[in-house]
């Protein structure tokens, strides 16, 4: 594709005044047509022609992919946890679900975050189905995220809905924004943790970390 063709597809940057005016308008979700148009703009910005055969259907594919990658915005975490069970025969020890695969997207560069989450809680009176713990992680992960907030949101949702004696959430993940650009450090992983309730006590915290190591 000739440079002149690429230039013809480019858009003039908006003025600061126009940007400020837009920022003051109420936020609305763009239409699918607007989303697909934005993808075409990015393809042109990258240096290719969105009109060529191999790229004609790409905007529609990207829109469909976004619906899947960011499905968490349509999920209500409290509803995922609303069904609980009280018939646990007096069980009051650690409940731990390890190695929940997570896929998220970094909100700073929109690059992939991949890793695992470990979620634990000490029940007070009721427990929740283990699949709901995985669904809860997914509901928050499938949004634009930073790992620190993702960790805190999962812990807070469990704390508010189940009212357990304590919650522990540990996430280990690799960030493509660090591996594929910038410092380009492959193999590095970020570990974030959030402890609430009894897990704020050193002895209880060691208990859950030992269970993770086991």
C-alpha positions in Angstrom: 0.0 0.0 0.0 1.5 3.4 -1.0 2.2 6.0 1.7 -0.2 8.4 -0.1 -3.0 5.9 0.4 -2.3 5.5 4.1 -2.4 9.3 4.5 -5.7 9.5 2.7 -7.2 7.2 5.3 -5.8 9.1 8.3 -8.0 11.4 10.4 -7.0 14.9 11.5 -6.4 15.0 15.3 -9.2 16.9 17.2 -8.4 20.2 18.7 -7.9 20.5 22.5 -11.1 22.6 22.7 -13.0 19.8 20.9 -11.6 17.2 23.2 -12.5 19.2 26.3 -16.1 19.7 25.0 -16.4 15.9 24.3 -15.1 15.1 27.8 -18.0 17.1 29.4 -20.7 15.1 27.6 -22.4 12.2 29.4 -20.7 8.9 28.6 -22.6 6.6 26.3 -21.8 3.2 24.9 -20.9 3.5 21.2 -22.9 1.6 18.7 -21.5 -1.5 17.0 -21.2 0.5 13.8 -19.1 3.2 15.6 -16.9 0.4 17.2 -16.3 -1.1 13.8 -15.4 2.3 12.3 -12.9 2.8 15.2 -11.2 -0.5 14.3 -10.9 0.6 10.7 -9.3 3.8 11.9 -6.7 1.8 14.0 -5.9 -0.5 11.0 -5.2 2.6 8.9 -3.2 4.1 11.7 -1.1 0.9 11.9 -0.3 1.4 8.2 -2.6 -1.0 6.4 -5.6 -0.5 4.2 -8.8 -1.6 5.9 -10.4 -1.9 2.4 -8.2 -4.8 1.3 -9.8 -8.3 1.1 -8.1 -9.8 4.2 -9.2 -6.9 6.4 -12.7 -6.2 5.2 -14.4 -8.3 7.9 -11.8 -7.6 10.6 -13.8 -4.8 12.3 -16.8 -7.0 12.7 -14.6 -9.9 14.0 -13.0 -7.5 16.5 -16.3 -6.3 17.7 -17.5 -9.8 18.4 -14.2 -10.6 20.1 -14.6 -7.6 22.4 -18.0 -8.9 23.4 -16.3 -12.0 24.6 -13.2 -10.5 26.1 -15.1 -7.9 28.0 -18.2 -9.9 29.0 -17.5 -9.1 32.6 -19.1 -5.6 32.2 -22.5 -7.4 31.7 -22.1 -9.5 34.8 -23.2 -8.6 38.3 -20.8 -10.2 40.9 -23.4 -10.1 43.6 -25.8 -12.2 41.5 -23.1 -14.8 40.9 -22.7 -15.3 44.6 -26.4 -14.9 45.6 -27.1 -18.7 45.9 -25.3 -20.0 49.0 -25.6 -23.2 51.1 -26.0 -23.6 54.8 -26.0 -27.4 55.1 -22.3 -27.9 55.6 -22.4 -30.2 58.7 -20.7 -27.5 60.8 -17.7 -27.1 58.4 -15.8 -24.0 59.4 -12.3 -24.6 58.0 -10.5 -23.1 55.0 -12.2 -23.2 51.6 -9.6 -22.8 48.9 -9.9 -22.9 45.1 -6.4 -22.8 43.5 -5.1 -22.2 40.0 -8.2 -20.5 38.5 -7.0 -19.5 35.0 -7.5 -15.8 34.3 -7.3 -13.8 31.1 -7.7 -10.1 31.3 -6.7 -6.9 29.5 -4.4 -4.2 30.8 -6.2 -0.9 30.8 -3.0 1.1 30.1 -2.0 -0.6 26.8 -4.9 -3.0 26.2 -2.5 -5.9 26.2 -3.3 -9.4 27.5 -2.8 -10.4 31.1 -2.6 -14.1 31.7 -2.2 -16.0 34.9 -3.9 -17.8 37.8 -6.0 -16.7 40.8 -6.2 -18.5 44.1 -9.3 -17.7 46.2 -9.9 -18.7 49.8 -12.3 -17.9 52.6 -13.2 -19.1 56.1 -17.0 -19.6 56.1 -19.1 -18.1 58.8 -22.4 -19.9 58.3 -22.7 -20.5 54.6 -20.6 -21.5 51.6 -20.9 -20.9 47.9 -20.5 -23.4 45.0 -16.9 -23.6 43.9 -17.8 -22.9 40.3 -19.2 -19.5 41.5 -15.7 -18.6 42.7 -14.3 -19.2 39.2 -17.2 -17.2 37.7 -16.6 -14.4 40.1 -12.9 -14.1 39.1 -14.0 -14.1 35.4 -16.6 -11.4 35.9 -13.9 -9.0 37.1 -11.1 -10.3 34.9 -13.1 -9.8 31.6 -12.9 -6.0 31.9 -10.1 -3.5 31.4 -8.1 -4.0 34.5 -4.9 -3.5 36.5 -4.0 -6.6 38.5 -4.0 -4.8 41.9 -7.7 -3.7 41.4 -8.7 -7.1 40.1 -7.3 -8.7 43.3 -9.1 -6.2 45.6 -12.4 -6.5 43.7 -12.6 -10.2 44.0 -11.9 -10.1 47.7 -14.4 -7.3 48.3 -17.2 -9.1 46.5 -16.7 -12.2 48.6 -16.4 -10.2 51.8 -19.6 -8.2 51.1 -21.8 -11.1 49.8 -20.7 -14.1 52.0 -19.7 -12.2 55.2 -17.1 -14.9 56.0 -14.6 -14.7 58.8 -11.9 -13.9 56.3 -11.0 -13.8 52.6 -7.7 -14.3 50.8 -7.1 -13.7 47.2 -3.7 -14.2 45.5 -3.1 -13.6 41.7 0.0 -14.4 39.7 0.0 -13.2 36.2 2.2 -12.2 33.2 1.6 -8.9 31.4 2.1 -8.7 27.7 2.4 -4.9 27.9 5.7 -5.7 29.7 6.8 -8.6 27.5 5.9 -7.5 24.0 6.8 -3.8 24.3 8.7 -1.4 26.5 11.3 -3.3 28.6 10.4 -6.6 26.8 11.0 -8.8 29.8 9.5 -12.3 29.0 8.8 -14.7 31.9 8.3 -12.1 34.6 5.1 -12.4 36.6 3.4 -10.1 39.0 2.0 -11.4 42.3 -0.7 -9.4 44.2 -2.5 -10.4 47.4 -5.5 -9.2 49.5 -6.3 -10.5 52.9 -9.3 -9.6 55.0 -10.7 -10.5 58.4 -8.9 -13.3 60.3 -6.4 -13.6 57.4 -5.0 -10.3 58.4 -3.5 -12.1 61.4 0.0 -13.4 60.7 -0.7 -17.0 61.8 -3.8 -17.3 59.7 -2.1 -15.6 56.7 0.7 -18.2 56.9 -1.9 -20.9 57.0 -3.4 -19.9 53.7 -0.1 -19.3 52.0 1.1 -22.7 53.1 -2.0 -24.2 51.6 -1.2 -22.5 48.3 2.3 -23.8 48.4 1.1 -27.3 49.0 
